[in-house]
Amino acid sequence: MKKTILSAFALSLFLGNLSAQDGFLPSQLADQKKFELDYLNAVPFDRFKIHLQELTKNPHIAGTPENELVKDYMVKIMVDAGMAVRVWPYDVYLPNHPGKSELQIISPVQMTLSQKEGKIDEDPFSDDPRLHLGFNAFSGSGDVTAEVVYVNYGTREDFQKLAEMGVDLKGKIALARYGGNFRGYKAKYAEQYGMVGLVVYTDPKDSGFARGEVYPKGPYFNETTIQRGSMLTLDFTGDPLTPNRPALPLDGSKKVKRDDPSEVAFHTIPVTPIGYGAAKEILSRMQGSEVPEAWQGGFDFKYRITGGEDLKVRVMVDQKPEFIRANNVIGTFVGKDYPDEWIILGSHYDAWSFGATDPNSGTAMLLTFAEALGDLYKKGQKPSRSILIGHWDAEEQGVIGSTEWVEHLKKELGAKAISYMNFDGGVSGRNFGASAAPTLKKLIIDASKEVTYPDSAKTVFEVWAGKNEEPRIGNLGGGSDHIAFYMHVGIPSLSGGSGGTTAYHSNYDNFHYYSKFSDPSFKMGGAVAQLFGLVAIRQANAAVIPYDVPRYAQDLKGHFEQAVKNVQTIDPNFQGFDQVASALSQLEKSSQSYQTKLHKALNEETLPAKNLLKINKGLIGLEKSWIDPKGMYYGEWYKSLYVCNDPFSGYASWILPGIQYEVAIKNTSRLEEWDTRYAKAILDLSKKIDKLTQLME
């Protein structure tokens, strides 16, 4: 069944927030409101569940026949919806199975510890013979036996704390709990401090009995649940052998240079993940000094820093990466007026197991969106600009598929892409949220006012904002497919949807878990498709791309105020970034002038038609002001001066990353350089905005 159709009377009241100020000419508004109303009514809410069931029938790690079945299903649905579909193949270097691994306590008892989730009678997916042991992609291979040190979350700060405490780490095996940073950094720091192995587990304090009922009675991790994941922490994103270039097929006519794996900075120590039931066997036998209070986990005994000489653990991993074929699936609704201006939505589709929440709730939502828009497309209601949907492969091993496509089409994307909208696990629960580039935040907020939150009489906006005047929209960090679009090429990006407690990266992330705990009513998928469908359609049909241009100056002002405070933690005498302050003042004036002229030109319909193409081309170029060819000192692949994932934790969002890095390494020698580089970027942005304003006259 489809969403209840709104009455004709509602059309006059519908979408009251949409106006000429959002990039539309007054003469466009009636048609646009009808387009949006027709789209909302076309969203087939029941199809989300059907798609999710089909996508998650089998475990489907990248490079497996089961993942090919997922690819074929997506192609069929998108072709049937009327999209032009193309499969983009790449040969990438990664491990897609655990190889061999063992984890044992050698003394004071001999015990082999479980590395796989237990079978659950009411979960028919849990004993599928194709499910793998828990493993971490890009673990080093080795067989080590050593004493154990508990390193808390294994963050940079945790290892620094251990060093300050005088704990001997060299030659030891690290035991770290998940959380606090990207898992690969736990291995990176352990190796840097001379440790010979790493065991990672999810503590019950973070997801387990300390939080509530565990699976299958509740949504939290049970004692056998294991979080899998990549350990890749290179100074770039994507295929580890082809930085800055696409990993084209080995059997293709065009060849690409690949680096020698022996010369790539992979981790070398063996790493394995386990459940907290297995971790308890190690933790409960540790005999050293008690941990700092903040390091205490959820078990009812005191956690210890060291295991002592009597406690020996063996970690054995034999894992060999190899070349596998990764296939990105790109579908396009070709724009009727501006086919070379692109709005891109995407999610990866490969999974560690069944992938019900991560990622395929996002995949199912995008297929639902495709069918709804396709329904209109076939009837002649075509978007003005092209809308693309990308389904990325090999994300789980290091955000690989999307990165290769971006590197492949870098120049074309830089010239044509208006935005990238990411939905990795986009319908994983009932709590709505979003993170976005400054220019896209208003679009999300406005659209949220037009969509009903499922099983309520409120809008998504009302539920999302709660008692606040405006809901909080975060800033994008690392960990998913927006990275190359946003941080390498400079395409405004967002990530959004609904979340909640999940069986993250475990063998239990399946349709049974989803239907019981994530969204039993299966209505959030349709609502998310409605909301972000509006965001896409408004970008596609507006006469002027509806970026919130003044938001740059608004957000930057707060970011630089915080940056100054951060610098003062390492240099109390620091007074500020003088060049940036002057440039920001200019940007604020330019933005205000642009917005005033835009509103006037749109409302009066005085925009010169011959200038519209130039204006929109110029708007696409705004975010490129942040793209610096020199890149970051911690990795030149990361080009954006505005945003990057934290290179010490992997997930966190670093705004003004050039300055953040200097603070993190306590270096003041390059602050003047950054004042100059940031001021230059801001002034470049300001000049571009001034040119846009002139084109409206």
C-alpha positions as CSV (number, residue, x, y, z in Angstrom):
1,M,0.0,0.0,0.0
2,K,1.1,3.6,-0.6
3,K,1.1,6.5,1.8
4,T,-2.4,7.9,2.3
5,I,-3.1,10.3,-0.5
6,L,-3.5,13.9,0.6
7,S,-6.8,15.6,-0.4
8,A,-7.0,18.2,-3.1
9,F,-7.8,20.8,-0.5
10,A,-4.5,20.1,1.2
11,L,-2.6,21.1,-1.9
12,S,-3.2,24.8,-1.2
13,L,-1.9,24.4,2.3
14,F,0.8,21.9,1.6
15,L,4.5,22.8,1.7
16,G,3.9,26.3,3.1
17,N,7.6,26.6,3.9
18,L,8.6,26.4,0.2
19,S,9.0,29.8,-1.4
20,A,11.0,31.7,-4.0
21,Q,13.6,32.2,-1.3
22,D,14.5,28.6,-1.7
23,G,15.8,29.0,-5.2
24,F,12.4,28.8,-7.0
25,L,10.8,31.5,-9.2
26,P,7.2,32.3,-8.1
27,S,6.0,31.0,-11.4
28,Q,7.6,27.6,-10.5
29,L,6.0,27.1,-7.2
30,A,2.6,25.7,-8.1
31,D,4.2,23.0,-10.3
32,Q,6.9,22.3,-7.7
33,K,4.3,21.9,-5.0
34,K,2.4,19.5,-7.1
35,F,5.5,17.6,-8.0
36,E,6.4,17.2,-4.3
37,L,2.9,16.2,-3.3
38,D,2.7,13.6,-6.1
39,Y,6.1,12.3,-5.0
40,L,5.1,12.0,-1.3
41,N,2.0,10.1,-2.4
42,A,4.0,7.9,-4.7
43,V,6.3,6.6,-2.0
44,P,5.4,2.9,-1.6
45,F,5.9,2.3,2.1
46,D,5.3,-1.4,1.9
47,R,8.1,-1.9,-0.6
48,F,10.8,-1.0,1.9
49,K,10.2,-4.2,3.8
50,I,10.1,-6.3,0.6
51,H,13.4,-4.8,-0.5
52,L,15.1,-5.3,2.9
53,Q,14.0,-9.0,3.0
54,E,15.4,-9.6,-0.5
55,L,18.7,-7.8,0.1
56,T,19.4,-9.6,3.4
57,K,18.5,-13.2,2.4
58,N,22.2,-14.1,2.4
59,P,25.4,-13.0,4.0
60,H,27.1,-10.9,1.3
61,I,30.6,-9.8,1.9
62,A,32.2,-7.9,-1.0
63,G,33.6,-10.2,-3.7
64,T,31.2,-13.2,-3.0
65,P,28.6,-14.7,-5.3
66,E,25.9,-13.6,-2.7
67,N,27.0,-10.0,-3.1
68,E,26.6,-10.4,-6.9
69,L,23.0,-11.4,-6.2
70,V,22.4,-8.2,-4.3
71,K,23.9,-6.2,-7.2
72,D,21.7,-8.0,-9.7
73,Y,18.6,-7.3,-7.6
74,M,19.4,-3.6,-7.3
75,V,20.0,-3.3,-11.1
76,K,16.6,-4.9,-11.8
77,I,14.7,-2.7,-9.5
78,M,16.4,0.5,-10.8
79,V,15.9,-0.5,-14.4
80,D,12.2,-1.3,-13.8
81,A,11.9,2.2,-12.2
82,G,13.1,3.8,-15.4
83,M,16.6,4.6,-14.5
84,A,19.6,4.4,-16.8
85,V,21.8,1.9,-15.0
86,R,25.6,1.3,-15.3
87,V,27.8,-1.1,-13.4
88,W,31.3,0.3,-12.7
89,P,33.8,-2.6,-12.0
90,Y,37.1,-2.2,-10.0
91,D,39.6,-4.8,-8.9
92,V,40.6,-3.9,-5.3
93,Y,43.0,-5.5,-2.8
94,L,41.3,-6.7,0.4
95,P,40.5,-9.7,2.6
96,N,36.9,-10.8,2.4
97,H,37.2,-13.8,4.7
98,P,39.0,-14.4,8.0
99,G,41.5,-17.0,6.8
100,K,42.6,-18.9,9.8
101,S,42.6,-17.6,13.4
102,E,42.7,-18.8,16.9
103,L,42.5,-17.2,20.3
104,Q,43.6,-19.2,23.4
105,I,44.5,-18.7,27.0
106,I,47.7,-20.7,27.5
107,S,48.2,-20.3,31.2
108,P,47.3,-20.5,34.1
109,V,44.6,-22.6,32.3
110,Q,44.4,-23.8,28.8
111,M,41.2,-22.6,27.1
112,T,40.2,-21.9,23.5
113,L,38.0,-18.8,23.3
114,S,35.0,-18.5,21.1
115,Q,35.4,-16.3,18.0
116,K,31.8,-16.6,16.6
117,E,28.3,-15.8,17.7
118,G,26.1,-18.5,19.2
119,K,23.1,-20.0,17.6
120,I,19.8,-18.6,18.7
121,D,16.7,-20.8,18.3
122,E,14.2,-18.0,17.5
123,D,16.7,-16.4,15.0
124,P,16.6,-18.6,11.9
125,F,19.6,-16.7,10.4
126,S,22.0,-17.2,13.2
127,D,23.2,-20.7,12.2
128,D,23.7,-20.0,8.5
129,P,26.8,-22.1,7.6
130,R,28.1,-19.3,5.4
131,L,28.6,-17.0,8.4
132,H,32.3,-16.3,9.2
133,L,34.2,-16.2,12.5
134,G,34.7,-12.7,13.8
135,F,37.6,-11.1,12.0
136,N,39.2,-7.7,11.3
137,A,40.1,-7.0,7.7
138,F,43.7,-6.0,7.2
139,S,44.9,-7.7,10.4
140,G,48.5,-8.6,10.3
141,S,49.3,-12.3,10.1
142,G,51.2,-13.9,12.9
143,D,51.2,-16.3,15.9
144,V,52.1,-14.7,19.2
145,T,51.9,-15.7,22.8
146,A,52.4,-13.1,25.5
147,E,51.2,-11.3,28.6
148,V,48.2,-9.0,28.4
149,V,47.7,-5.3,29.0
150,Y,44.2,-3.8,29.1
151,V,44.4,-0.5,27.1
152,N,40.8,0.7,27.7
153,Y,39.5,1.9,24.3
154,G,43.0,2.0,22.8
155,T,42.8,5.7,21.9
156,R,45.8,7.9,21.5
157,E,45.1,9.4,24.9
158,D,44.8,5.9,26.5
159,F,48.2,4.8,25.2
160,Q,49.7,8.1,26.4
161,K,48.2,7.5,29.8
162,L,49.7,4.1,30.0
163,A,53.1,5.5,29.0
164,E,52.8,8.1,31.8
165,M,51.9,5.4,34.3
166,G,55.1,3.5,33.3
167,V,53.3,0.4,32.1
168,D,55.6,-1.8,30.0
169,L,53.8,-2.4,26.7
170,K,56.6,-3.8,24.6
171,G,56.1,-7.4,23.6
172,K,52.6,-7.6,25.2
173,I,49.2,-8.3,23.7
174,A,46.7,-5.4,24.0
175,L,43.1,-6.0,25.1
176,A,40.9,-3.1,24.0
177,R,37.3,-2.5,24.1
178,Y,35.4,-1.1,21.1
179,G,34.5,2.6,21.2
180,G,36.3,5.9,21.4
181,N,38.0,5.7,18.0
182,F,38.1,3.8,14.7
183,R,39.2,0.3,15.5
184,G,42.2,0.5,13.2
185,Y,43.8,3.1,15.4
186,K,43.8,0.7,18.3
187,A,46.1,-1.6,16.2
188,K,48.1,1.4,15.0
189,Y,48.9,2.6,18.5
190,A,49.4,-0.9,19.9
191,E,52.0,-1.5,17.2
192,Q,53.7,1.9,17.7
193,Y,54.2,1.1,21.4
194,G,55.8,-2.2,20.6
195,M,52.9,-4.5,21.3
196,V,52.7,-7.8,19.4
197,G,49.0,-8.5,19.2
198,L,45.5,-7.0,19.7
199,V,42.2,-8.5,20.9
200,V,39.2,-6.3,20.6
201,Y,35.8,-6.8,22.3
202,T,32.6,-4.9,23.0
203,D,32.3,-4.3,26.8
204,P,28.8,-4.8,28.3
205,K,29.0,-1.3,29.6
206,D,28.9,0.0,26.0
207,S,26.5,-2.5,24.6
208,G,25.4,-5.4,26.7
209,F,23.7,-6.4,29.9
210,A,24.8,-3.2,31.6
211,R,22.6,-1.3,29.2
212,G,19.5,-3.5,29.1
213,E,18.2,-6.8,27.8
214,V,20.5,-8.5,25.4
215,Y,19.7,-10.3,22.2
216,P,17.4,-12.1,21.6
217,K,15.3,-10.7,24.5
218,G,16.6,-7.1,23.9
219,P,18.6,-5.1,21.3
220,Y,22.0,-5.1,23.1
221,F,25.0,-7.3,22.5
222,N,24.9,-10.7,24.1
223,E,28.1,-12.3,25.4
224,T,28.9,-13.9,22.0
225,T,28.1,-10.9,19.7
226,I,31.2,-9.8,17.8
227,Q,31.8,-6.5,16.0
228,R,33.8,-7.0,12.8
229,G,35.4,-4.3,10.9
230,S,38.4,-3.0,8.9
231,M,41.7,-2.1,10.5
232,L,42.9,0.0,7.5
233,T,44.5,3.2,8.7
234,L,46.5,4.6,5.8
235,D,47.0,8.3,5.1
236,F,44.4,8.2,2.3
237,T,41.0,6.5,1.8
238,G,40.2,3.8,-0.8
239,D,41.9,0.8,-2.4
240,P,45.3,0.5,-0.5
241,L,47.3,0.0,-3.7
242,T,45.9,2.9,-5.8
243,P,45.9,6.2,-3.9
244,N,44.7,9.1,-6.1
245,R,43.9,6.8,-9.0
246,P,41.0,4.3,-9.7
247,A,41.6,0.6,-9.2
248,L,40.6,-0.2,-12.8
249,P,40.0,-3.9,-13.7
250,L,43.1,-5.9,-14.1
251,D,41.8,-7.4,-17.3
252,G,40.7,-4.1,-18.7
253,S,42.2,-2.3,-21.7
254,K,43.3,0.6,-19.6
255,K,46.0,-0.2,-17.0
256,V,46.6,1.6,-13.8
257,K,49.8,1.5,-11.6
258,R,49.4,-0.4,-8.4
259,D,51.7,-0.1,-5.5
260,D,53.6,-3.1,-4.2
261,P,51.7,-4.5,-1.1
262,S,55.0,-5.0,0.7
263,E,55.6,-1.2,0.5
264,V,52.2,-0.2,1.9
265,A,52.0,0.7,5.6
266,F,49.6,-2.1,6.6
267,H,49.5,-3.2,10.3
268,T,51.6,-6.2,10.9
269,I,50.4,-7.4,14.3
270,P,47.7,-10.1,14.4
271,V,44.2,-8.8,15.5
272,T,41.0,-10.5,16.3
273,P,37.6,-9.4,17.7
274,I,35.6,-11.4,20.3
275,G,32.5,-11.2,22.3
276,Y,32.5,-10.0,25.9
277,G,31.9,-13.5,27.2
278,A,35.3,-14.6,25.8
279,A,36.9,-11.3,27.0
280,K,35.6,-12.0,30.5
281,E,37.8,-15.1,30.6
282,I,40.9,-12.9,30.1
283,L,39.8,-9.9,32.2
284,S,38.8,-12.0,35.2
285,R,42.2,-13.6,35.4
286,M,44.2,-10.4,35.3
287,Q,46.2,-9.6,38.5
288,G,47.8,-6.2,38.0
289,S,46.9,-2.8,39.5
290,E,43.4,-1.5,39.2
291,V,42.5,0.7,36.2
292,P,41.6,4.4,36.5
293,E,37.9,4.8,37.4
294,A,36.9,5.9,33.9
295,W,38.4,2.7,32.4
296,Q,36.2,0.4,34.4
297,G,33.8,-1.6,32.3
298,G,30.5,-3.4,32.9
299,F,31.6,-6.6,34.7
300,D,31.2,-6.7,38.5
301,F,34.9,-7.3,39.2
302,K,37.7,-4.7,39.2
303,Y,39.4,-4.3,35.9
304,R,43.2,-4.6,35.9
305,I,45.8,-2.9,33.8
306,T,48.1,-5.9,33.5
307,G,47.5,-9.6,33.5
308,G,50.7,-10.5,35.3
309,E,53.3,-13.1,34.3
310,D,51.1,-16.1,34.9
311,L,48.5,-15.0,32.4
312,K,49.5,-15.8,28.8
313,V,47.3,-15.5,25.8
314,R,47.9,-16.7,22.2
315,V,46.7,-14.8,19.2
316,M,47.1,-16.5,15.8
317,V,45.8,-14.9,12.5
318,D,46.7,-16.0,9.0
319,Q,44.8,-13.6,6.7
320,K,45.8,-13.0,3.1
321,P,44.3,-10.0,1.1
322,E,43.7,-10.7,-2.5
323,F,42.2,-8.9,-5.6
324,I,38.4,-9.1,-5.7
325,R,36.0,-7.5,-8.2
326,A,34.0,-4.7,-6.6
327,N,31.0,-3.4,-8.5
328,N,29.4,0.0,-8.0
329,V,25.9,0.3,-9.4
330,I,24.9,3.8,-10.6
331,G,21.4,4.6,-11.7
332,T,20.4,7.9,-13.2
333,F,17.1,9.7,-13.7
334,V,18.3,12.0,-16.5
335,G,17.3,15.6,-15.9
336,K,15.1,17.1,-18.6
337,D,16.7,20.6,-18.6
338,Y,20.1,20.3,-17.0
339,P,21.3,16.7,-17.4
340,D,24.9,17.6,-16.6
341,E,24.0,18.9,-13.1
342,W,23.9,16.0,-10.7
343,I,22.3,15.3,-7.3
344,I,23.8,12.0,-6.0
345,L,22.3,9.8,-3.3
346,G,24.2,6.7,-2.2
347,S,24.8,3.9,0.2
348,H,27.1,0.9,0.2
349,Y,25.6,-2.6,-0.2
350,D,28.3,-5.0,0.9
351,A,28.0,-6.3,4.5
352,W,29.9,-8.2,7.1
353,S,27.0,-10.6,7.3
354,F,23.3,-10.1,6.3
355,G,23.5,-6.3,6.7
356,A,19.9,-5.6,7.7
357,T,20.7,-2.3,9.4
358,D,24.3,-1.7,8.1
359,P,24.1,-1.0,5.3
360,N,21.0,-2.4,3.6
361,S,18.4,-0.4,5.4
362,G,19.8,2.5,3.4
363,T,19.9,0.4,0.3
364,A,16.2,-0.6,0.7
365,M,15.3,3.1,1.3
366,L,17.1,4.2,-1.9
367,L,15.3,1.5,-3.9
368,T,12.0,2.7,-2.4
369,F,12.9,6.3,-3.4
370,A,13.8,5.1,-6.9
371,E,10.4,3.4,-7.4
372,A,8.6,6.5,-6.2
373,L,10.4,8.9,-8.4
374,G,10.3,6.4,-11.2
375,D,6.5,6.4,-10.9
376,L,6.5,10.1,-11.6
377,Y,9.3,9.9,-14.2
378,K,7.3,7.4,-16.4
379,K,4.3,9.8,-16.3
380,G,6.4,12.7,-17.6
381,Q,7.1,14.4,-14.3
382,K,10.9,14.5,-14.7
383,P,13.3,16.4,-12.5
384,S,15.0,19.4,-14.1
385,R,18.5,18.2,-13.1
386,S,19.7,14.6,-13.0
387,I,19.3,12.5,-9.9
388,L,21.8,9.7,-9.5
389,I,21.7,6.8,-7.0
390,G,25.0,5.1,-6.2
391,H,25.2,1.7,-4.6
392,W,28.8,1.2,-3.5
393,D,30.8,-2.0,-3.1
394,A,33.6,-2.9,-0.7
395,E,32.9,-0.1,1.8
396,E,33.4,-2.3,4.9
397,Q,37.1,-3.0,4.2
398,G,37.9,0.7,3.9
399,V,35.4,2.9,2.0
400,I,36.8,1.5,-1.2
401,G,34.1,1.3,-3.9
402,S,32.9,4.9,-3.7
403,T,36.4,6.2,-3.4
404,E,37.5,4.5,-6.6
405,W,34.5,5.9,-8.5
406,V,35.2,9.4,-7.2
407,E,38.9,9.1,-8.2
408,H,37.8,7.8,-11.6
409,L,35.4,10.7,-12.3
410,K,37.1,13.3,-10.2
411,K,37.0,16.1,-12.8
412,E,33.5,15.4,-14.0
413,L,32.2,15.2,-10.4
414,G,33.9,18.5,-9.6
415,A,32.2,20.2,-12.4
416,K,28.7,18.6,-12.2
417,A,27.9,17.3,-8.7
418,I,25.7,19.6,-6.7
419,S,25.6,17.4,-3.6
420,Y,26.3,13.9,-2.3
421,M,23.8,12.4,0.2
422,N,24.9,9.3,2.1
423,F,22.6,6.7,3.7
424,D,24.9,4.0,5.0
425,G,22.5,2.1,7.4
426,G,20.1,5.0,6.8
427,V,17.1,3.4,8.5
428,S,18.6,1.6,11.5
429,G,16.1,2.6,14.1
430,R,13.5,5.3,15.0
431,N,15.6,8.2,16.0
432,F,16.0,10.8,13.2
433,G,19.3,12.6,12.8
434,A,21.6,14.2,10.2
435,S,25.0,15.7,9.6
436,A,25.8,18.0,6.7
437,A,27.8,20.6,5.0
438,P,26.7,24.2,5.9
439,T,25.0,24.8,2.6
440,L,22.7,21.7,2.9
441,K,21.5,22.1,6.5
442,K,18.5,24.3,5.8
443,L,17.3,21.9,3.1
444,I,17.1,19.0,5.6
445,I,15.4,21.1,8.3
446,D,12.8,22.5,5.8
447,A,12.0,19.1,4.4
448,S,11.6,17.6,7.9
449,K,8.6,20.0,8.4
450,E,6.7,18.4,5.5
451,V,6.9,14.7,6.5
452,T,4.9,12.9,9.1
453,Y,6.9,11.0,11.7
454,P,5.5,7.4,11.5
455,D,2.9,6.3,14.0
456,S,2.3,9.8,15.3
457,A,0.5,13.1,14.5
458,K,3.8,15.1,14.5
459,T,6.2,16.0,11.8
460,V,9.7,14.6,11.7
461,F,10.8,18.2,12.5
462,E,8.8,18.3,15.7
463,V,10.0,14.9,16.9
464,W,13.6,15.7,15.9
465,A,13.8,19.2,17.4
466,G,12.0,18.2,20.6
467,K,11.9,21.3,22.8
468,N,14.6,23.1,20.8
469,E,13.8,25.8,18.3
470,E,15.9,24.0,15.6
471,P,17.1,20.5,15.6
472,R,20.9,19.9,15.9
473,I,22.6,18.9,12.7
474,G,26.1,17.6,13.1
475,N,29.3,17.8,11.0
476,L,30.4,14.9,8.9
477,G,33.4,12.9,10.1
478,G,34.8,9.6,8.8
479,G,33.7,6.1,8.4
480,S,31.5,6.1,5.2
481,D,31.1,6.9,1.6
482,H,30.9,10.7,1.8
483,I,34.6,11.0,2.4
484,A,35.9,11.1,-1.1
485,F,33.1,13.3,-2.4
486,Y,33.4,15.9,0.5
487,M,37.0,15.8,1.7
488,H,38.8,14.9,-1.6
489,V,36.8,16.7,-4.3
490,G,34.8,19.3,-2.4
491,I,31.2,18.3,-3.0
492,P,28.8,19.4,-0.3
493,S,27.6,16.3,1.4
494,L,25.2,15.0,4.1
495,S,24.4,11.9,5.9
496,G,21.0,11.3,7.4
497,G,18.2,9.0,8.4
498,S,17.1,7.2,11.5
499,G,19.1,5.2,13.9
500,G,19.0,3.3,17.2
501,T,20.6,0.4,19.0
502,T,21.9,-2.2,16.5
503,A,23.7,-5.5,16.2
504,Y,26.5,-3.5,14.5
505,H,28.8,-5.5,12.2
506,S,27.8,-8.8,13.9
507,N,26.3,-12.0,12.5
508,Y,23.0,-11.0,14.2
509,D,22.5,-7.9,12.0
510,N,19.7,-9.7,10.1
511,F,16.1,-9.4,9.2
512,H,14.9,-11.1,12.4
513,Y,16.8,-8.6,14.5
514,Y,15.5,-5.7,12.4
515,S,11.9,-6.7,12.5
516,K,12.0,-7.2,16.3
517,F,14.1,-4.2,17.4
518,S,15.0,-1.7,14.7
519,D,11.6,-0.8,13.3
520,P,8.9,-3.4,13.9
521,S,6.3,-1.3,12.0
522,F,8.6,-0.9,8.9
523,K,7.4,2.6,8.4
524,M,10.6,4.6,8.9
525,G,12.0,3.5,5.5
526,G,9.2,5.2,3.7
527,A,9.4,8.4,5.9
528,V,13.2,8.7,5.3
529,A,12.6,8.2,1.6
530,Q,9.9,10.9,1.6
531,L,12.1,13.4,3.5
532,F,15.3,13.0,1.6
533,G,13.3,12.6,-1.6
534,L,12.1,16.2,-1.0
535,V,15.7,17.3,-0.4
536,A,16.8,15.8,-3.7
537,I,13.8,17.1,-5.7
538,R,14.2,20.6,-4.4
539,Q,17.8,20.7,-5.5
540,A,16.9,19.2,-8.8
541,N,14.1,21.6,-9.7
542,A,15.0,24.9,-8.2
543,A,15.9,27.6,-10.8
544,V,18.9,28.5,-8.6
545,I,20.6,25.7,-6.7
546,P,19.2,26.1,-3.2
547,Y,22.4,26.2,-1.2
548,D,22.3,28.2,2.1
549,V,25.2,30.4,1.1
550,P,25.2,32.6,4.3
551,R,25.6,29.5,6.4
552,Y,29.3,29.4,5.5
553,A,30.0,32.6,7.3
554,Q,27.7,31.8,10.2
555,D,29.3,28.4,10.9
556,L,32.8,29.6,10.2
557,K,32.6,32.3,12.8
558,G,31.8,29.8,15.5
559,H,34.4,27.3,14.3
560,F,37.2,29.9,14.3
561,E,36.2,31.1,17.8
562,Q,36.6,27.5,19.0
563,A,39.9,27.1,17.0
564,V,41.4,30.1,18.8
565,K,40.4,28.6,22.2
566,N,42.0,25.3,21.1
567,V,45.2,26.9,20.1
568,Q,45.4,28.7,23.4
569,T,45.5,25.3,25.2
570,I,49.0,24.9,23.7
571,D,49.9,28.7,23.5
572,P,48.1,30.8,26.1
573,N,49.5,34.0,24.5
574,F,47.9,33.3,21.1
575,Q,45.7,36.2,20.1
576,G,43.9,34.9,17.0
577,F,44.0,34.5,13.3
578,D,44.1,38.1,12.0
579,Q,44.0,37.4,8.3
580,V,41.1,35.0,8.8
581,A,39.2,37.6,10.9
582,S,39.4,40.1,8.0
583,A,38.5,37.5,5.4
584,L,35.5,36.4,7.4
585,S,34.2,39.9,7.6
586,Q,34.4,40.1,3.9
587,L,32.7,36.8,3.5
588,E,29.8,37.8,5.7
589,K,29.2,41.0,3.6
590,S,29.4,39.1,0.4
591,S,27.0,36.4,1.6
592,Q,24.4,39.0,2.8
593,S,24.6,40.9,-0.4
594,Y,24.2,37.6,-2.4
595,Q,21.2,36.6,-0.4
596,T,19.5,40.0,-0.7
597,K,20.0,40.1,-4.4
598,L,18.9,36.5,-4.9
599,H,15.6,37.0,-3.0
600,K,14.9,40.1,-5.0
601,A,15.8,38.6,-8.4
602,L,13.8,35.5,-7.7
603,N,10.7,37.2,-6.3
604,E,10.6,39.7,-9.1
605,E,11.6,37.1,-11.7
606,T,14.3,39.4,-13.0
607,L,17.1,36.8,-13.2
608,P,18.6,36.9,-16.7
609,A,18.0,33.5,-18.2
610,K,21.3,33.6,-20.0
611,N,23.0,33.9,-16.6
612,L,21.3,31.1,-14.8
613,L,23.7,28.4,-16.1
614,K,26.6,30.6,-15.0
615,I,25.1,31.2,-11.6
616,N,24.5,27.5,-11.0
617,K,27.9,26.5,-12.3
618,G,29.4,29.1,-9.9
619,L,27.4,27.7,-7.0
620,I,28.8,24.2,-7.7
621,G,32.3,25.8,-7.5
622,L,31.8,27.3,-4.1
623,E,32.8,24.3,-2.0
624,K,36.0,24.0,-4.2
625,S,37.4,27.0,-2.4
626,W,38.2,24.7,0.4
627,I,40.1,22.2,-1.8
628,D,43.8,22.9,-1.4
629,P,46.2,20.9,-3.7
630,K,48.7,20.7,-0.9
631,G,46.2,18.9,1.3
632,M,46.8,18.1,4.9
633,Y,50.2,17.4,6.6
634,Y,48.9,14.1,7.8
635,G,47.9,13.0,4.3
636,E,47.8,15.0,1.1
637,W,44.9,13.0,-0.2
638,Y,42.7,14.9,2.2
639,K,42.3,18.1,0.3
640,S,39.5,20.0,2.2
641,L,40.6,22.8,4.5
642,Y,37.1,22.9,5.9
643,V,36.5,19.3,7.1
644,C,38.2,16.0,7.6
645,N,37.9,12.9,9.7
646,D,40.1,13.0,12.8
647,P,43.4,11.3,11.8
648,F,43.9,10.1,15.3
649,S,40.5,8.5,15.9
650,G,39.2,8.0,12.3
651,Y,35.5,8.7,13.0
652,A,35.3,12.2,14.6
653,S,34.7,15.3,12.6
654,W,37.5,17.8,12.4
655,I,36.4,21.2,11.3
656,L,39.3,23.4,10.2
657,P,41.5,20.2,10.2
658,G,44.7,22.1,9.4
659,I,44.5,23.9,12.7
660,Q,43.1,20.9,14.6
661,Y,46.2,18.9,13.7
662,E,48.6,21.5,15.0
663,V,46.8,21.5,18.3
664,A,46.8,17.8,18.5
665,I,50.6,17.5,18.0
666,K,51.2,20.7,20.1
667,N,52.9,22.5,17.3
668,T,52.7,26.3,16.9
669,S,55.3,26.8,14.2
670,R,52.7,26.6,11.3
671,L,49.9,28.8,12.7
672,E,50.8,31.8,10.6
673,E,50.8,29.5,7.5
674,W,47.4,28.3,8.4
675,D,46.2,31.8,8.9
676,T,47.3,32.6,5.4
677,R,45.9,29.4,3.8
678,Y,42.5,29.7,5.5
679,A,42.2,33.4,4.7
680,K,43.1,32.7,1.1
681,A,40.3,30.1,0.9
682,I,37.8,32.3,2.6
683,L,38.6,35.3,0.3
684,D,38.4,33.0,-2.7
685,L,34.9,31.9,-1.6
686,S,33.9,35.5,-1.0
687,K,35.0,36.6,-4.5
688,K,33.1,33.7,-6.1
689,I,30.0,34.8,-4.2
690,D,30.5,38.4,-5.3
691,K,30.6,37.2,-9.0
692,L,27.4,35.3,-8.5
693,T,25.8,38.5,-7.1
694,Q,26.9,40.4,-10.2
695,L,25.3,37.8,-12.5
696,M,21.9,38.6,-10.9
697,E,21.9,42.2,-12.2
